[in-house]
Amino acid sequence: MRKAKKVLVTGSAGLIGSESVKFFAERGFDIVGIDNDMRAYFFGKSASTAWNRKKLEEKYKNYKHYNADIRDQKALEDIFKTHRFDLIIHTAAQPSHDWAAKEPLTDFSINASATLLLLEQYRQHCPQAVFIFTSTNKVYGDSPNRLPLVEQKTRWELPKDNRYFKGIDESMSIDNTLHSVFGASKVAADVMVQEYGKYFGLLTGTFRGGCLTGSSHSGAQLHGFLAYLVQCVVAGKPYTIFGYKGKQVRDNIHAFDVINAFYRFYQKPRPGEVYNIGGGRYSNVSILEAISKIETKTGIKAKTVYKEQNRIGDHIWYVADLTKLMVHFRGWKISYDTDKILDELIANVHV
């Protein structure tokens, strides 16, 4: 009998982690998950992922959970000595640039140092495996804000003749820009993952995500734009808009489409490669547009509070150019647009 392939997923009870567990478990892989619910520490009890961990353990018999901290080198060594992995999906992170400024050492230890610990365990124990890292568009810092944006009725937008109108591609510099503390720690990890691919010849892939979302998202004010917005509207809680008149644009991609891209990379890896991933021109929305859509779909009037001061390093407009991803993996495409994402979030809202 053929032995099942084995996948390690860090942050396995979070949005992208749990979607990875579901995707690969349903395709016959054995899954090892690492998650110690740091999200509750970052954002409070309401953002805990304990409910999702329980759901995974009950549903998938081929899933084994470790309540370990990815900063614990001994714990990682024990896991890597016990299991031989074919694929590693590293999604665990401190995900908020606002929160990072409060505890920079904690942020860096989780986002950067722990990534290096994982890479070393990977190199020493299963160098034949594929390593996928969930990076962020915040590695570009505030460079996108220097684009010649035009204010429209409900959003900021680029002129159609601008080279980035189709979206921001991987050639945009990550240098000489305001990243936020979070963005800087993710840059360190992003570059190190590339280096393990290019220097050591390992099969590493880096995916720089925009707004990743889905019904498994434990949204919070400091992280999880659409999920948190839906929570606020449905629960009748005020939603705070920070600056830019609420016209800032985000491209939103469902977790399933992200993991489907990971799967394509696993099947055809390219050492040290980098991809921008998001909703692109297929799925993007401003805060004002999202509020209007949610009000229409739910019949509930949103309560909003506006603060003139924008978040430091926040993007005014960010849409990913998916050309490279689609050229390298011809079968991959976006299956969830903004409306389909919102319908799912509303149907599965956690309040």
C-alpha positions, -999 to +999 in steps of 0.1 A: +000+000+000+014+034-010+023+056+020+004+089+021+024+121+016+029+142+047+024+180+051+034+202+079+013+233+084+023+260+109-005+283+121-028+254+113-059+267+131-057+301+114-073+312+081-047+300+056-034+272+078-068+256+083-077+259+047-044+241+039-053+213+064-087+210+047-074+211+012-046+185+016-065+162+041-093+158+016-068+148-010-054+120+010-023+137+026-014+132+063-013+165+080+008+177+110-003+210+124+014+234+147-006+262+164-006+275+200-034+301+195-011+332+196-039+350+178-058+352+211-027+368+227-024+393+198-061+404+195-080+390+225-102+361+233-127+369+205-100+363+179-090+329+194-086+301+168-094+274+194-128+267+178-112+261+144-085+237+159-113+217+175-132+216+143-101+203+124-094+176+150-129+163+150-133+163+112-100+149+099-086+117+113-054+122+092-047+154+111-023+155+141-020+187+162+009+200+181+003+229+206+038+241+201+055+275+197+074+279+165+101+298+184+108+267+204+138+251+186+136+219+207+099+214+200+106+219+163+135+194+163+113+168+180+086+172+153+110+171+124+127+140+139+094+123+143+079+130+109+093+131+073+076+159+054+070+162+017+056+197+020+058+225+045+033+253+045+044+281+068+015+304+076+021+311+113+028+348+120+021+379+139+000+395+112-007+431+123+015+462+116-003+481+143+003+454+169+039+449+159+048+484+170+037+475+206+060+445+208+087+447+181+108+419+197+079+395+199+069+404+163+104+398+150+109+366+169+077+351+155+079+364+119+116+363+112+135+342+138+110+314+139+110+312+101+148+307+101+144+280+127+119+262+105+141+266+074+170+250+092+149+220+104+137+217+068+173+218+054+186+193+080+158+168+080+138+168+048+156+189+021+137+170-006+105+186+005+088+218-008+087+248+015+060+274+010+060+307+029+030+330+033+046+365+030+027+398+026+023+427+003+036+448+032+071+439+021+067+467-005+061+491+023+044+523+013+059+524-022+024+518-037+013+551-021+036+570-044+017+560-074-003+587-092-037+578-076-068+596-086-097+602-061-130+588-074-165+588-058-160+556-038-123+547-043-088+557-051-077+544-085-049+545-110-051+559-145-056+531-171-023+541-189-002+536-157+021+506-158+007+493-126-030+496-135-032+458-140-017+455-105+016+456-087+040+430-099+070+414-082+095+439-097+084+467-074+113+475-051+111+465-014+139+490-006+139+526+007+103+526+019+083+528+052+074+491+059+060+492+095+077+470+120+055+441+109+065+447+072+102+447+081+100+414+100+082+398+071+108+412+047+135+394+067+117+361+065+107+367+029+143+372+018+156+343+040+131+319+024+143+330-010+179+326+001+174+290+012+161+284-023+187+302-043+218+296-020+210+260-008+190+250-039+160+240-019+124+241-033+112+272-015+084+295-027+073+328-013+037+341-018+032+378-010-005+380-001-029+410+000-061+406+019-066+369+024-100+359+037-126+333+041-152+319+066-124+305+088-110+339+095-112+350+132-113+387+123-102+415+146-099+453+143-061+451+138-063+422+112-089+407+089-105+436+070-135+419+054-142+393+081-141+419+108-162+444+089-189+418+083-188+409+121-193+446+130-222+452+106-241+420+116-235+425+153-244+462+152-209+473+164-192+505+152-165+499+125-136+524+126-123+537+092-088+550+095-080+578+070-081+582+032-119+589+034-126+552+035-117+550-002-086+528+002-087+498-020-078+462-012-078+432-034-094+402-016-087+366-023-104+336-007-082+311+012-092+283-011-077+301-041-045+308-021-041+271-012-049+260-047-019+282-058+002+265-031-008+231-045+002+241-080+036+252-067+040+219-048+034+201-080+059+222-100+082+241-076+108+267-086+137+272-061+135+306-044+106+319-065+084+348-054+048+355-064+023+382-056-011+367-048-044+385-042-077+391-058-061+413-085-084+430-109-108+401-105-117+409-068-109+442-052-130+467-032-127+499-012-139+501+024-168+523+013-177+499-015-175+469+009-197+486+035-223+493+008-223+457-004-226+443+031-255+467+039-273+456+007-267+419+013-277+419+050-303+447+051-284+461+081-272+497+082-235+498+091-224+519+121-191+536+112-166+559+130-142+579+109-107+589+121-087+612+100-053+597+109-045+567+087-025+537+099+012+541+095+024+524+064-011+515+053-017+512+016-041+536-001-045+513-031-032+478-035-041+454-063-018+425-072-007+417-107-012+379-110+004+375-144+035+357-132+015+332-111-009+325-140+019+321-165+038+296-143+007+277-133-017+278-163-045+259-145-048+283-116-074+310-115-095+331-091-128+312-082-141+337-056-149+373-065-157+399-038-195+392-038-190+355-034-165+361-006-189+384+012-218+359+008-198+333+025-186+356+053-221+367+060-234+331+060-207+320+085-202+352+105-187+347+140-201+373+164 
